[in-house]
Amino acid sequence: MDATFYHKLCITNILNGVSDGLSKFSHPSRVALIFAAKEDDPISVYDPQNILRGHESKLKEIFYDDELWRDRVKEKIRYQPLGHIVTEEDLALAGLISYGGCSSEFFYQVWLTNHHPDMCLIHPTERWLEQAACLLAHDYTSRTVAINSSDYVMKNYALQAIADFIVDERERNLGFDSKIQIPPVLDDILNISKTREEGAWARGVLFFSDPRRVKEISFITKIQKHERPVISNVKHIRKLLVAVENSDRKLVSDGCTIIGMTDSDIPEYAIAADFRGDHGFLKLGNETIASFFDGSFHSTTREAKMVELEELLLDSNLETEKSTLLFQLISHLVHSAGKGRYGCTLVIDLNELPVGLSGHVLDPPLSLLEPKHMKLAGSLLKIDGAVHITSDLSIQGFGCLLDGKTINWENMARGARYNSALRFSAANSHIIVVVVSADRPVSIIYNGIEINAFSHWRPVYQYTPEPMYLKKYLNGVML
């Protein structure tokens, strides 16, 4: 195989794997690579999904206007052994997560992907990109590896990325090597989350403390040593969780068995699984690392961040204090709907004179600043039709019907609630419509457009030779 073709294929396979894997772990994710394989090579960019669009001037400043970066990298790798990758400085590009590395085998590389606003932590994703850098440095200089193996590894790296982050954090902060085998523990957590007891999903907290720190825990009670159930016996552990569900009690494990039960706080850097029925959260101490559901780990907090809604309200004619308060109230209602797993529609009317909607009009309107009215609003969302909220932080009506003329970009796959919101917002100015689906996705619609849609994303397909496969900087312009 031609060396140039092989090198391109290495990059494509790994990038495909990273993109596919992160799209399952997070939302649809785009990935790009900036690199120079040898110390005298010009900087090349592989960005098939245009994730770097808008960052051209910053990249030009870093890599073209100043060549000091190249001298810095040479100095970093001068005395490094073969196979060792030195972490490079973060490029600090807004909205992107990056990992950069340099080594004697592969001079310089930076992997970049989307920073989704609803991520628990970015660190597992950074470990994912770090692994991509290691694989590329290895594959690029070797002609003996199976060309698709790295692609497969990157597609299925979620559990190991989380494990890598946990190991790094525990070793850095606890000052000793953990005796807990992290990947098997994570596997057991997923298996417990998939196991029902009398038809019910697991609820309650189980945490794993290093054996050397167990004596620091104040137990309610312990199980005799010779009777302690092993953690891999997921059916037994699922039964024991019944004893701690809906309470402050927690099961305690040393990574091998269940030791007992406590009502104390989770120790720092202990691995904890907070089971909440059909989903749960993985924590390190009290810091949430990831969520888990459907038998896999995910980066999402399972709460809509609605950054676009916040920006629309801040850009409106409302005073900053009022727009911030309105955003907080809407966020609370949307999160309540998400937790209750029911769909709903909120019409946020920013007009001085509210538009007239057919439905149940309230007389007088109810102020959302009253806690009891907020509770009522949460109940009104469950009724068919939209809840009409005005700029004075009041509920104008509920059960409202949204109508409007047909528009060309309707999506019949999204249902009547979504398409009615598109039509209505297209026909009325200064109206924001928030549509919450029963399975948790939230759509922010303004002027007939879903402004938080991933319409710009397209998947990466397998490599087909093209002259511009590797974009390069030429006279300061990224081709």
C-alpha positions as CSV (number, residue, x, y, z in Angstrom):
1,M,0.0,0.0,0.0
2,D,1.3,3.5,-0.9
3,A,2.7,5.2,2.2
4,T,0.7,8.4,1.7
5,F,-2.5,6.6,1.2
6,Y,-1.8,4.5,4.3
7,H,-1.2,7.6,6.4
8,K,-4.5,9.2,5.2
9,L,-6.4,6.0,5.9
10,C,-4.9,5.8,9.5
11,I,-6.2,9.3,10.2
12,T,-9.6,8.7,8.6
13,N,-10.2,5.5,10.5
14,I,-9.4,6.9,13.9
15,L,-11.4,10.1,13.3
16,N,-14.4,8.0,12.2
17,G,-14.2,6.0,15.3
18,V,-13.9,9.0,17.6
19,S,-16.8,10.8,15.9
20,D,-19.0,7.7,16.1
21,G,-18.1,6.9,19.7
22,L,-18.6,10.4,21.0
23,S,-21.9,10.7,19.1
24,K,-23.2,7.8,21.2
25,F,-21.6,9.1,24.4
26,S,-22.8,12.6,23.9
27,H,-24.9,14.3,21.2
28,P,-23.8,14.0,17.5
29,S,-20.2,15.1,17.6
30,R,-17.9,16.4,15.0
31,V,-14.2,15.8,15.2
32,A,-11.1,17.5,13.6
33,L,-7.4,17.0,13.6
34,I,-4.6,19.6,13.3
35,F,-1.2,18.0,12.8
36,A,2.4,18.0,11.5
37,A,3.7,14.4,11.3
38,K,7.4,15.5,11.1
39,E,9.0,18.5,12.6
40,D,9.5,20.2,9.3
41,D,6.1,19.4,7.9
42,P,3.6,22.3,7.4
43,I,0.6,22.3,9.6
44,S,-2.3,20.2,8.0
45,V,-5.9,20.2,9.0
46,Y,-8.4,17.4,8.5
47,D,-11.8,18.9,9.2
48,P,-14.4,17.1,7.1
49,Q,-17.4,18.5,9.1
50,N,-16.2,22.1,9.4
51,I,-16.0,22.2,13.2
52,L,-13.2,24.8,12.9
53,R,-15.3,27.2,10.9
54,G,-15.1,30.6,12.7
55,H,-11.7,29.8,14.3
56,E,-9.6,30.5,11.2
57,S,-8.1,33.8,12.5
58,K,-7.1,32.2,15.9
59,L,-5.5,29.2,14.1
60,K,-3.7,31.5,11.7
61,E,-2.3,33.5,14.7
62,I,-1.1,30.3,16.5
63,F,0.4,28.4,13.6
64,Y,1.3,30.9,10.8
65,D,2.0,34.3,12.3
66,D,4.4,32.8,14.9
67,E,6.6,29.7,14.5
68,L,7.6,29.6,18.1
69,W,5.1,26.8,18.7
70,R,7.4,24.5,16.6
71,D,10.5,25.4,18.6
72,R,8.6,24.8,21.8
73,V,7.5,21.3,20.6
74,K,11.1,20.4,19.5
75,E,12.3,21.3,23.0
76,K,9.6,19.2,24.7
77,I,10.3,16.0,22.9
78,R,14.1,16.3,22.7
79,Y,14.8,13.9,25.5
80,Q,11.6,11.9,25.6
81,P,11.7,8.1,25.1
82,L,10.1,6.4,22.1
83,G,6.4,5.8,22.5
84,H,5.9,8.6,25.1
85,I,3.5,11.4,24.2
86,V,3.9,14.8,25.9
87,T,0.7,16.8,26.5
88,E,0.5,20.1,24.6
89,E,-1.1,23.3,25.5
90,D,-4.9,23.7,25.0
91,L,-5.7,25.8,22.0
92,A,-8.6,27.3,24.0
93,L,-11.1,27.5,21.0
94,A,-14.6,28.5,22.2
95,G,-17.1,25.7,22.1
96,L,-14.5,23.0,21.5
97,I,-12.8,20.4,23.6
98,S,-9.2,19.6,22.6
99,Y,-6.3,17.4,23.4
100,G,-2.8,18.1,22.0
101,G,0.2,15.9,22.1
102,C,3.7,15.7,20.7
103,S,6.2,12.8,20.4
104,S,9.3,11.7,18.6
105,E,7.2,9.4,16.4
106,F,4.5,11.9,15.5
107,F,5.7,15.5,15.9
108,Y,2.5,17.4,16.7
109,Q,-1.2,16.7,16.8
110,V,-4.4,18.3,18.3
111,W,-7.7,16.5,18.3
112,L,-10.8,18.7,18.7
113,T,-14.5,17.9,19.2
114,N,-17.8,19.7,20.3
115,H,-18.2,20.9,23.9
116,H,-21.9,20.1,24.3
117,P,-23.5,22.4,26.9
118,D,-25.2,19.6,28.9
119,M,-22.0,17.6,29.7
120,C,-21.4,16.5,33.2
121,L,-17.6,16.8,32.8
122,I,-15.4,17.2,29.8
123,H,-12.5,15.1,31.2
124,P,-13.7,11.7,29.9
125,T,-13.9,13.2,26.4
126,E,-10.4,14.6,26.8
127,R,-9.2,11.1,27.7
128,W,-11.0,9.9,24.5
129,L,-9.0,12.4,22.4
130,E,-5.8,11.5,24.2
131,Q,-6.3,7.8,23.3
132,A,-6.9,8.9,19.7
133,A,-3.5,10.7,19.7
134,C,-1.7,7.6,21.1
135,L,-3.3,5.4,18.5
136,L,-2.4,7.7,15.6
137,A,1.2,8.0,16.8
138,H,1.4,4.2,16.9
139,D,-0.5,3.4,13.7
140,Y,1.2,6.1,11.6
141,T,4.6,4.7,12.0
142,S,3.6,1.0,11.8
143,R,2.6,-0.9,8.7
144,T,1.8,-4.1,10.6
145,V,-1.4,-3.1,12.5
146,A,-4.9,-4.1,11.4
147,I,-6.1,-0.9,9.8
148,N,-9.6,-1.0,11.3
149,S,-8.7,-2.0,14.8
150,S,-8.2,1.6,16.0
151,D,-11.5,2.6,14.5
152,Y,-13.2,-0.2,16.6
153,V,-11.4,0.8,19.8
154,M,-12.5,4.5,19.4
155,K,-16.1,3.6,18.8
156,N,-16.4,1.7,22.0
157,Y,-14.2,3.7,24.4
158,A,-16.8,5.2,26.7
159,L,-16.2,3.0,29.7
160,Q,-12.4,3.0,29.4
161,A,-12.4,6.8,29.0
162,I,-14.3,7.2,32.3
163,A,-12.0,4.6,34.0
164,D,-8.9,6.4,32.8
165,F,-10.2,9.7,34.2
166,I,-11.1,8.1,37.6
167,V,-7.7,6.4,37.9
168,D,-5.9,9.7,37.2
169,E,-7.9,11.6,39.7
170,R,-7.7,9.1,42.5
171,E,-3.9,8.6,42.1
172,R,-3.4,12.4,41.9
173,N,-5.4,13.2,45.0
174,L,-5.3,10.1,47.3
175,G,-1.5,9.7,47.0
176,F,-1.6,5.9,46.6
177,D,-2.5,3.3,43.9
178,S,-6.1,2.2,44.3
179,K,-6.7,-1.5,44.9
180,I,-10.1,-1.1,43.2
181,Q,-10.2,-2.4,39.6
182,I,-12.2,0.4,38.0
183,P,-13.4,-1.1,34.6
184,P,-15.0,-4.2,36.3
185,V,-16.7,-1.9,38.8
186,L,-18.1,0.2,36.0
187,D,-19.3,-2.9,34.3
188,D,-21.0,-4.1,37.4
189,I,-22.8,-0.7,37.8
190,L,-24.2,-0.9,34.3
191,N,-25.3,-4.5,34.9
192,I,-27.1,-3.5,38.1
193,S,-28.8,-0.6,36.3
194,K,-30.2,-3.1,33.8
195,T,-31.5,-5.6,36.5
196,R,-35.1,-5.3,37.8
197,E,-36.4,-6.5,41.1
198,E,-40.1,-7.5,41.0
199,G,-40.4,-5.4,37.8
200,A,-38.8,-2.3,39.3
201,W,-35.5,-0.6,38.3
202,A,-32.8,0.0,40.8
203,R,-32.9,3.1,43.1
204,G,-30.5,4.2,45.8
205,V,-26.8,4.8,46.2
206,L,-23.9,2.4,46.2
207,F,-20.4,3.6,46.6
208,F,-16.9,2.0,46.4
209,S,-14.3,2.9,49.0
210,D,-10.7,1.9,48.8
211,P,-10.1,-0.9,51.4
212,R,-7.5,1.3,53.1
213,R,-10.1,3.9,53.8
214,V,-13.0,1.7,54.9
215,K,-12.1,2.2,58.6
216,E,-12.9,6.0,58.1
217,I,-16.6,5.2,57.4
218,S,-19.2,5.3,60.1
219,F,-21.4,2.2,59.4
220,I,-25.0,1.7,60.5
221,T,-24.2,-2.0,60.3
222,K,-21.9,-4.4,58.5
223,I,-22.4,-7.8,57.0
224,Q,-20.3,-10.7,58.4
225,K,-17.2,-11.2,56.4
226,H,-17.9,-14.7,55.3
227,E,-21.4,-13.8,54.1
228,R,-20.6,-10.6,52.2
229,P,-22.0,-10.8,48.6
230,V,-19.6,-10.2,45.8
231,I,-20.3,-7.1,43.7
232,S,-20.4,-9.1,40.5
233,N,-23.5,-11.0,41.8
234,V,-25.7,-8.2,40.3
235,K,-29.0,-9.9,41.2
236,H,-28.1,-10.1,44.9
237,I,-26.8,-6.5,44.9
238,R,-30.0,-5.3,43.2
239,K,-32.0,-6.9,46.0
240,L,-29.9,-5.2,48.7
241,L,-30.5,-1.8,47.1
242,V,-34.1,-2.1,48.2
243,A,-32.8,-1.4,51.8
244,V,-31.4,2.0,50.8
245,E,-33.8,3.3,48.2
246,N,-35.6,6.6,48.9
247,S,-33.4,7.3,52.0
248,D,-30.1,8.8,53.1
249,R,-28.7,5.3,53.6
250,K,-26.0,3.9,51.2
251,L,-24.5,0.6,50.4
252,V,-20.7,0.4,50.9
253,S,-18.4,-1.8,48.8
254,D,-14.6,-2.3,48.8
255,G,-14.7,-3.1,45.1
256,C,-15.1,-6.8,45.7
257,T,-18.0,-7.3,48.2
258,I,-20.7,-5.3,49.9
259,I,-19.4,-4.5,53.4
260,G,-22.4,-2.8,55.0
261,M,-24.6,0.2,55.1
262,T,-24.0,3.8,56.1
263,D,-25.9,7.1,56.3
264,S,-22.7,9.2,56.2
265,D,-21.7,11.4,53.3
266,I,-19.9,9.8,50.3
267,P,-16.1,10.1,51.0
268,E,-14.0,12.2,48.7
269,Y,-12.9,10.4,45.5
270,A,-15.0,7.3,46.3
271,I,-16.7,6.0,43.2
272,A,-20.5,6.3,43.6
273,A,-23.5,5.0,41.6
274,D,-26.7,6.9,42.2
275,F,-29.5,4.7,40.8
276,R,-32.7,6.6,39.9
277,G,-34.9,4.0,38.2
278,D,-34.4,3.9,34.5
279,H,-31.3,6.0,34.7
280,G,-28.6,7.0,37.2
281,F,-25.4,9.1,37.7
282,L,-21.8,8.0,38.2
283,K,-19.9,10.2,40.7
284,L,-16.4,10.6,42.1
285,G,-17.2,11.8,45.6
286,N,-19.9,14.4,45.1
287,E,-18.8,15.4,41.5
288,T,-21.0,13.9,38.8
289,I,-18.8,12.3,36.0
290,A,-21.5,10.8,33.7
291,S,-25.0,9.5,33.6
292,F,-26.0,5.9,32.6
293,F,-29.1,4.6,31.0
294,D,-30.0,2.0,28.4
295,G,-27.0,-0.1,29.5
296,S,-24.4,2.6,28.6
297,F,-22.6,5.6,30.0
298,H,-23.3,9.0,28.6
299,S,-21.9,12.5,29.1
300,T,-25.3,14.2,29.5
301,T,-26.6,15.7,32.8
302,R,-30.1,14.8,31.5
303,E,-31.1,18.4,32.0
304,A,-31.7,20.8,29.1
305,K,-29.2,23.7,29.3
306,M,-31.2,25.9,26.8
307,V,-28.3,28.2,26.1
308,E,-30.0,29.5,23.0
309,L,-33.1,30.5,25.0
310,E,-31.0,32.4,27.5
311,E,-29.3,34.3,24.6
312,L,-32.6,35.2,23.0
313,L,-34.0,36.6,26.3
314,L,-30.8,38.6,26.9
315,D,-31.0,40.0,23.4
316,S,-34.6,41.0,23.9
317,N,-36.0,44.3,25.1
318,L,-36.4,43.0,28.6
319,E,-34.3,44.3,31.4
320,T,-31.4,42.0,32.2
321,E,-32.6,41.2,35.6
322,K,-36.1,40.3,34.3
323,S,-34.8,38.3,31.4
324,T,-32.5,36.3,33.8
325,L,-35.4,35.6,36.1
326,L,-37.7,34.6,33.3
327,F,-35.0,32.2,32.0
328,Q,-34.7,30.6,35.5
329,L,-38.5,30.2,35.8
330,I,-38.8,28.6,32.3
331,S,-35.8,26.3,33.0
332,H,-37.4,25.1,36.2
333,L,-40.7,24.2,34.3
334,V,-38.8,22.5,31.5
335,H,-36.7,20.4,34.0
336,S,-39.9,19.4,35.8
337,A,-41.4,18.2,32.6
338,G,-38.2,16.3,31.8
339,K,-38.2,14.6,35.2
340,G,-41.8,13.8,34.9
341,R,-41.3,12.4,31.3
342,Y,-44.2,14.3,29.8
343,G,-44.3,16.4,26.7
344,C,-45.4,20.1,26.8
345,T,-45.2,23.4,25.0
346,L,-44.5,26.8,26.5
347,V,-45.2,30.0,24.5
348,I,-43.0,32.9,25.8
349,D,-44.6,36.1,24.6
350,L,-42.3,39.1,24.6
351,N,-44.8,41.5,23.1
352,E,-46.0,44.5,25.1
353,L,-49.5,43.5,24.3
354,P,-49.7,39.7,24.4
355,V,-51.1,37.9,21.3
356,G,-54.5,36.4,21.6
357,L,-54.5,32.6,21.8
358,S,-57.5,30.3,21.7
359,G,-57.6,28.2,24.9
360,H,-58.2,28.8,28.6
361,V,-57.4,32.5,29.3
362,L,-56.8,33.2,33.0
363,D,-58.4,36.2,34.8
364,P,-56.4,37.5,36.4
365,P,-53.1,36.1,35.0
366,L,-51.0,34.2,37.6
367,S,-47.6,35.6,38.6
368,L,-44.9,33.0,38.4
369,L,-43.1,34.8,41.2
370,E,-45.5,33.1,43.6
371,P,-44.2,29.6,44.6
372,K,-47.8,28.1,44.6
373,H,-48.4,29.5,41.1
374,M,-45.1,27.8,39.9
375,K,-46.4,24.5,41.2
376,L,-49.7,25.1,39.4
377,A,-47.9,25.9,36.2
378,G,-46.1,22.5,36.4
379,S,-49.5,20.9,36.5
380,L,-51.0,23.0,33.7
381,L,-48.1,21.8,31.5
382,K,-49.5,18.3,31.6
383,I,-52.8,19.4,30.0
384,D,-53.0,19.2,26.2
385,G,-52.1,22.5,24.6
386,A,-49.6,25.2,25.3
387,V,-49.0,27.3,28.4
388,H,-48.9,31.0,27.5
389,I,-46.3,33.0,29.5
390,T,-45.9,36.7,29.1
391,S,-43.0,39.1,29.6
392,D,-44.3,40.3,33.0
393,L,-43.5,36.7,34.3
394,S,-47.2,35.7,34.4
395,I,-49.3,32.8,33.0
396,Q,-51.8,34.3,30.6
397,G,-53.5,31.0,29.7
398,F,-53.2,27.2,29.3
399,G,-54.5,24.5,26.9
400,C,-53.8,26.9,24.1
401,L,-54.0,25.9,20.4
402,L,-51.2,27.1,18.1
403,D,-52.0,27.6,14.5
404,G,-50.4,29.1,11.5
405,K,-49.9,28.7,7.8
406,T,-48.0,25.7,6.4
407,I,-44.2,26.4,6.0
408,N,-41.8,24.5,3.7
409,W,-39.4,23.2,6.4
410,E,-41.9,21.3,8.6
411,N,-40.8,17.9,9.8
412,M,-43.6,15.4,9.9
413,A,-41.4,13.0,11.8
414,R,-41.5,15.4,14.8
415,G,-45.3,15.3,15.4
416,A,-48.1,17.9,15.7
417,R,-46.7,19.7,18.8
418,Y,-43.4,20.5,17.1
419,N,-44.8,21.5,13.7
420,S,-47.6,23.6,15.3
421,A,-44.9,25.5,17.2
422,L,-43.0,26.1,13.9
423,R,-46.0,27.5,12.2
424,F,-47.1,29.7,15.1
425,S,-43.7,31.2,15.7
426,A,-43.2,31.8,12.0
427,A,-46.5,33.8,11.9
428,N,-45.9,35.8,15.1
429,S,-43.1,38.1,16.0
430,H,-41.4,38.4,19.4
431,I,-42.6,34.9,20.3
432,I,-40.3,32.0,21.5
433,V,-41.8,28.6,21.7
434,V,-40.2,25.8,23.9
435,V,-41.3,22.3,22.9
436,V,-40.4,19.5,25.4
437,S,-40.7,15.9,24.1
438,A,-41.7,13.1,26.4
439,D,-38.3,11.5,25.8
440,R,-36.5,14.7,27.0
441,P,-35.3,16.5,23.9
442,V,-36.0,20.2,24.1
443,S,-36.6,22.4,21.0
444,I,-36.2,26.2,21.1
445,I,-38.2,27.7,18.2
446,Y,-38.0,31.4,17.1
447,N,-39.3,32.9,13.9
448,G,-40.2,29.5,12.6
449,I,-36.7,28.1,13.1
450,E,-35.5,25.6,15.6
451,I,-32.4,27.4,16.7
452,N,-30.9,24.7,18.8
453,A,-31.1,22.0,16.1
454,F,-27.9,20.1,14.9
455,S,-28.8,20.9,11.3
456,H,-25.1,21.6,10.5
457,W,-23.9,18.2,11.4
458,R,-23.3,15.4,9.0
459,P,-21.7,12.0,9.6
460,V,-18.1,11.2,8.5
461,Y,-18.0,8.5,5.8
462,Q,-15.2,6.2,5.0
463,Y,-12.3,7.8,3.1
464,T,-12.4,8.1,-0.6
465,P,-9.3,9.7,-2.2
466,E,-9.7,13.4,-2.9
467,P,-7.1,16.0,-3.8
468,M,-8.1,18.2,-0.9
469,Y,-8.3,15.5,1.7
470,L,-5.8,17.3,3.9
471,K,-6.3,21.0,4.0
472,K,-3.2,23.1,4.5
473,Y,-2.3,26.6,5.4
474,L,-1.0,28.6,2.5
475,N,-0.1,32.2,2.9
476,G,-2.1,32.3,6.2
477,V,-5.3,31.0,4.7
478,M,-6.8,27.7,5.6
479,L,-8.0,26.0,2.4
